[in-house]
Amino acid sequence: MKAREYCCCAIPLVKAGIYTTLIEQFSLGIIIGSLSVGTPSIVGAATPSYASLLLAIACYVGAAIQVLGFIGISKDKHILFRRYATLNSLITLVAFAIAAAWVIVSAKGHSTAVTNCENKYYSASALLGSNATEGQTVCDIITWIDIGLMAGAWVFFALVQAYLLFVISSYGTAQRQVYEKYDALNDTTKPLTDNIPMSDRGDPWDYRASTEYEDGHGYMQNASKRQL
């Protein structure tokens, strides 16, 4: 039976999915950060004036951290990508903690939000007249709807980001395992053994006897006969 020979191949990882994940997180950070400071205040929100600024800063920092992820992937720097994954998880937790505090404070300060709504959308004469009860009822409903929407958005984005963090962690683990296996090929403490049918791996130009001749000895024997 003819001896089989093997060669080692390094197959690159498919990176389209992880690039899409990082682009989504970068875009989400920019969009939410911009909406936090660039849009009118939410009717149902009863938070300090600096609350939106804190959330915007956390989102912008999260978007900037994605640059480390892009470098770690494009340059195949698994250590840098591991650090990126840690920083990304931390800033994501910070952003969601700020948003959760925003929702909780707004729910507890519901009466303050209702008062602010009445003062903003109803005139003083309307509040003193027969429409006072109507204005209070409308503002009460609107503020509770806003709080429900904020809580629902928080849960939705929390589930999405939890899945994306799992994707990033899985990619980082696979990336490190690939490099560990690749580095093991050059580990002098664990040399390749001869348990595969390719014992002569030292010289890539080493000649071998050809089996095309009937005597089975090949070219080297014929060359020796001609020399004699």
N, C-alpha and C positions, 0 to 999 in steps of 0.2 A: 504493500500500500504506500502510495506517495505521501511523504511527510507534508503536513500542512504548516503554513507559516501565518503569523499573526502580526498585525501592526496596531499601534495605539492611536486612537483618534480622539481629539477634543471637540466635542459638539457644542456650539454656542447656545446659550439659553435664549428662548424666545422672549423678547423684551417689549413687544407691542402692548401687552396687557398692563405691565407695570408702568410704562410711560403714560398710558391713558389714565391710570390711577393718580399719578402725580399731577398730571394736567388738570384733572378734576379738582384735586385738593387746592392747587394753586388758584384756579379760577374761582372756586367757592370762597376762599379766603379773601380775595380781592373784592368779590361781589358783596359778601356780607359785611365786610369792613366799610365799604363805600356806602351801603344802604344804612348802616348804623349812624353815620355822621352826616349824610347828605340828603336825608329825607325828613319830612316833618315828624314830630313826636307822635307816638302811638297814643290814642285816646285812653286806652285801658292801662297804660303804663304809669305807675306812680313811683318812679325811681329818681335818684339824684341826677343832676344835669351831667355829671361826669360818667354816668354808667355807660352811655353809648360810646364815649371815647375809650373807655377801658376795653370794651368788646372789640372796637375797631382796631386798637393796638394789638390785641391778641390775634385777631384774624390776619392782619398785615404781617406780623412776625411769623405766623404759620405759613403764609404764602412765601415769605422769603426763605424759610427753611427748606422748601421744596427744591430750591436750587442745589442744595447739598445732595439731595436724592438724585437729581439729574446727573450731577457730576459722578456720583458713586456708581451709577448704572453705565453711563457712557464710557467711563474710564476703567470700568471693572475693578473698582476699589471697594472690596467688600467690608473693610474696616470702617471706611467713611460712611458706607451705606448703613452699617449697624448703628453708628452714632446718629445718623440722620433719623433712623427709625425710632430711637429713644427720644430724641428731641421732638420729633413730630408727635409722638404719643403724649408727651408732657404738655406741649402747647395746645393740643386738642382737648385734653382734660381741663386745662385752664380756661379755654374759651367756653366749653360747655358748663363749667362751674359758674362762670360769670353770667351766662344766659339763664341757668337755673335759678341763680340768686335774683336775677331780674324778674323772672316769672313769680317767684315766691313773694318778693317784696311787693309786687303789683297786686297780688291776690290779697295780701294782708292790708295793704293801703287802698282797698277798693273804695272806701268812702271818700278818700282824698281825690281819687281819679274821677269820681262822679261829680264832686264839687268843681274840679278843674274843667270838666266837660260842660257843666252848666254855665260857668263864667265865660267860657270861650265861645260857645255856640248860642247862648241865649242872652238877651239883653236884661239889664237890671229891672226894667219895667215888666218884662215878661215873667221874671222870676217872682215878682211881688204880686202879680195878678193871678187870674184863674188858671193860667198855663203853667204855674209852678210845678204842680204835680205831674203834668205831662212831660215837662222837661226833665224832671228827676227820673221818671220811669224810662224815658228813652235813653238817657245817659247811663242808667243802671244796666240796661240790656246791652248797650253797645260795649261798655267796659268789660262786662262778663264775657261777651263774645270775643273781644280782643285777647283776654286772658286765656280763653280756651284755644284760640288759634295759636298763640305763642307756645302754650304747653304742647299742643299737637305737633307744631313745627319742631319743637325741641326733641320730642320722642322720635319723629321721623328721621331727622338728621343724625340723631344719636345712633339709630340702628344702621344707617348708611355708613357713617364714619367708623362704627365698630367693625363692620364687614371689611371696609377698606384697610383699616389697621391690621386686620387678620391677613389680608392679601399681602400687605407690605411685609409683615412678619414672616409669612410663609416664603416669600421670595428671598428675603434675607437669609433665612435658614438654608434654602436650597443653594443659594449662591455660595455660602460658606462651606457647605458640604462638597460642592464641586471643586472648590479651590483646595480643600483639604485632601481630596483624592488626587488632584493634579500634583500638589506639592509632594505627596507620598511617593510619586514616581522618581523624584530626585533625592529622596531620603537615603543617605549612605548607610544609616543604621539598619535599614530594611531593604537590602538589595533584592533584585528580581531573582527568583529561583528558577530551576530548570524543570519545573513540573509541567511546562507546555512544550509541544514539539517544535521548538525553535531554539536549540541550545546554543548555536553559534550566533550571538547577537553583538559580538564585539566589533567585527570588521564588516561594514556594509558592502565592501568591494571583494569580499572573500569569494573565490571561485568555487564552484560545485560541479561534480561530475554530471554530465548530461546523460539522460536515459534514452536518447534518440538512436544510439548505436546498438547493433545487435549484441555486442559483447557486454554491454551494460557498464563499461568502464568510462566511456566518453572521450572527450578530446585530449585530455592529458596523457592517456595511454598511447593514443595515436601519435601525439607529438613526440613522446619518448622513443617510439619505434623509428620515426624519421631521423632522430638524432643519432640512433645507433647505426 
